[in-house]
Amino acid sequence: MNIHEYQAKELLKRYHIPVPEYIVIRHLEELKELNLDEAVVKIQVHAGGRGKAGGVKFAKSLKEIKEVTRRLLGMKMCNNQTGPQGVIANAVILSKPVDIDKEYYLAAIIDRAKKQMILIASTEGGMDIEEVAEKHPEKILTLPISLPGKLRMYQIVAFNKFMGFKGDVAKQAAKIIQNLVKAFYELDASILEINPLVLTPSQQLVALDAKFGIDDNALFRHPLIAEMRDPSQYSSAENAAFENDLSYVSLEGNIGCMVNGAGLAMATMDIIQHEGGKPANFLDVGGSATKERIAFGFEMILSDPQVKGILVNIFGGIVSCKMIAEGIIHVVKERKIKIPIVVRLEGTHVKEGEQLLEDCGLEIIAAVDLLDAAKKIVAQVQEVI
Amino acid sequence: MAVLIGKNTKIITQGITGKAGAFHTQECIAYGSKFIAGVTPGKGGESLSNLPVFDTVHEIVREMEVDASMIFVPPPYAADAILEAIDAKIGLIVCITEGIPVKDMLEVQSALRLSNSRLIGPNCPGIITPGECKIGIMPGYIHKKGHVGIVSRSGTLTYEAVHQTSQLNLGQSTCIGIGGDPINGTNFIDAIKLFEKDPNTHSILMIGEIGGSQEEEAGRYIREHVTKPVAAFIAGATAPEGKRMGHAGAIVSNGSGKAQDKIRVLKECGVCVAKTPAEMGHALVEAIKKFKGK
C-alpha cells in the first residue's frame, strides 16, 4: 500500500528526519486564513512524475498561491504510472521554497534476490534513479542493512565518504540514514525513498520529497498507517475488493475475468490477449472460492461498464466444480446477466458441474480447456462490439 | 523416492487443530502420506485423526523421529512456527500460509542460513511425489507417477501444468510449489538442482511469473549446469506495471521483473518457453524432442 507525500513526511518527522514545513489543503476554504508570500504547491497523488505532469508549481505571492491551488486541487493527472483513467488530486501541499546547493538520493528497499534490506544512496538526486543506475552506476552506493534495521559504523563512514559529506553535514547525514533504516524496519516498509535529499546554502540537509510504501501483509500491526489509505486513489472495484479481501486489478479491456489462483488468473489474461482480446481485469477469487465469493466477483466485474463478456476459469482443487457451477447459475439468474459468459471448469466434480451448466437453460457457453475458453470469449465479444 | 519426499517421509502438522490444518492433514493421510503428530500450542494431549497433538515441536522430536513439517499457522504467527521447526532441526519445512510479512521472512532467512533445514514456501500449495507422498493442499488425483519435475511459483497454474503433463502421459516425479511471496525458502535454482541430481526426473517444467529475477537466474544456471530438457511458462505478460497481481511477489516495479524479459533470457539460455498457458505440456514435449535430437 502506498501513502501520500505529506503522510510519508509525517512518518519521517516522527523519526527525526528534517522535512520542510508544509500545509495540507483539501478544500479551498482552507486558503482563507493562509499567510504565505511564496510557496511550492504540489498535488498529492499516488504516482510519480508530478512535476512533468504540471502538478508542481512555484507561486510568488499570496494571490498566486491561491490561484495555483485552485487550479491544482481536483486536478486529474495522467501518465504511464496512473493509466489512462488517471488519478485525482484531492489534496495539495504548500511549503516554503528551499534554497538548494546540491541534491542527493536516499532509499531503503528489500533486495529480493539477496533476501535482505538495502540502503541505496546517490550523489545524483532529484532524478530518475533507474536512469542514474543505467548511465552512471558508479554514482550509486548500495549498503546491506542488518537486522533489526541497523547500519554499522563502518558503513556510515563509507557512506559519508561516497557522498562527500564532511564535518557537521556528515553528522546530520549519519543521523538521517540511521533513522531512515530504523523507520524502514520498524514500519514494515517496502520502500522508503527521499528524492531529493537537499543540502541548503546554510549547510542543512532536508528531505524535500518522500515516498513510503508498506508491506500489505504487515498492515495488521500498523493500524495508524492502515488508516492513511486513500480510497480516492483506487477504482471503486479495487476498493470493494480491498474491503472484501479479494485480489482485483482494473485493466483497460472489455473481457471480465474470474479465476481461482493468482498465477492462473494472470495466465488467463495472457491467453485472452494472445487470442486477440483484451482483459478488463485481474480477479483471483481464491483457491477456496465459495458461492458468495463467486457472486461478489460477478458484482465487481459487472461494475465496470466496459465489460462486454465474462470468462470464468476455475481449476477446482479443493473446491468442487459443482459448487462453482451452482454459484454461477444462481448469479446469472438473479442478476439477469445478458452479456456472453464462457465457463471453463476443470478438476474436482467437473462432470457434475458441466452437466449443471448444460441443463440450466441459460446461455452459458461451456469450454473444454483454457485455449478453447479464450477463443470462445474473444469471438463472442467481437460479435457484440 | 523422487526428490525431498517419498513413502517413508514422517510428517507433522504445525497448526493441526485449525480448520485448514485439520482438513488438509486428513486429505494428505488419505493420499497415503505418513503423518505422525501435530502441534497446536495449548492443545497438547488432545488428538486429531488419531494423531497425538503436542504444544511444541520440540516435545515431538524428543519422542519420535520427524522428517518434515507442514505449517498451517495464521500469518502473524507463521514465521514463529517456521523458526520453531528450524530450531527443532526439522529437515524439510513446508509452509502453506499466505500473508506472512516480508520482515518476518528476513528473520527466517537468517535462521535458515545457519541451519540444515530446507523451507518450501511460504504462500505455496506444497510438495507432492505422486503415488507416494503429498505435503500440501494440491488435489492429489490429478497427478500421475512419471518423470517430469515441476517447480512453480503459483498454485492453480501448477495444477494446470500437472493436468497437461498427466494427459500427455508424461507424469510427474515431484512437484514443488515454491510460492508466490517475494522472499521464499526454496527458489527455482534450488529445485532445479534437486531435479538435475534425481535419476527419476527426466525433464523439468518451471512455471514463473512477473516480479523479481529468479527466473532469469534459473535460466543462466540451466545453461551452465543442467543436462536435462527444460521447458517454462511465465505468467503476467499482460500485467500492468506497478500493480500487485494477487501474489505478494508478483509485481513489476520500476521496469524490472517483466515477463517479456524473463522469457527472453530463458529462451537465450535454451529453455523452451510456452507461448500460452495452454501449451505448457507441448512446450515440454518440444524440449524433450529437441534434446533427443542433440
Interface residues (C-beta under 8 A of the other chain):
Chain A: N80 Q81 G83 I110 R112 A113 K115 Q116 M117 E130 L147 Y185 D188 S190 D215 D216 N217 A218 F220 R221 S247 V249 L251 V259 N260 G261 A262 G263 L264 A265 M266 A267 T268 M269 D270 I271 I272 Q273 H274 P279 F282 D284 G287 F315 G316 G317 I318 E346 G347 T348 D369 L370 L371 A374
Chain B: P75 P76 G99 I100 P101 V102 K103 M105 L106 E107 Q109 S110 P125 I137 M138 P139 I142 S152 R153 S154 G155 T156 L157 T158 Y159 E160 H163 G180 P182 I183 I207 E209 I210 G211 G212 S213 Q214 E217 F233 A235 G236 A237 T238 A239 P240 E241 G242 K243 R244 M245 G246 H247 A248 G249 A250 N254 G255 A259 K275 T276 P277 A278 E279
